[in-house]
Amino acid sequence: MIVTRKSPFSGKINEMDLPITPEQVDLWQGGVLIQNAFPHLTPDQREFIKTGITPEEWDSVFGG
């Protein structure tokens, strides 16, 4: 599933192709903790879903 988010750092629209389902998105949006809705995703992938921040942007702002 292609997830599109706007980065709060750059204002850029970013996309990431993630192995998630609409049902999982519904669970998360309904209040399930993100790590429980998407247990198979990496922390970077979950951060992107929540904030739109890519791993590259995170590293450039906060260091590696």
Helices and strands as residue ranges (DSSP letters): E 2-6, E 13-17, H 22-29, H 34-37, H 43-51, H 55-62
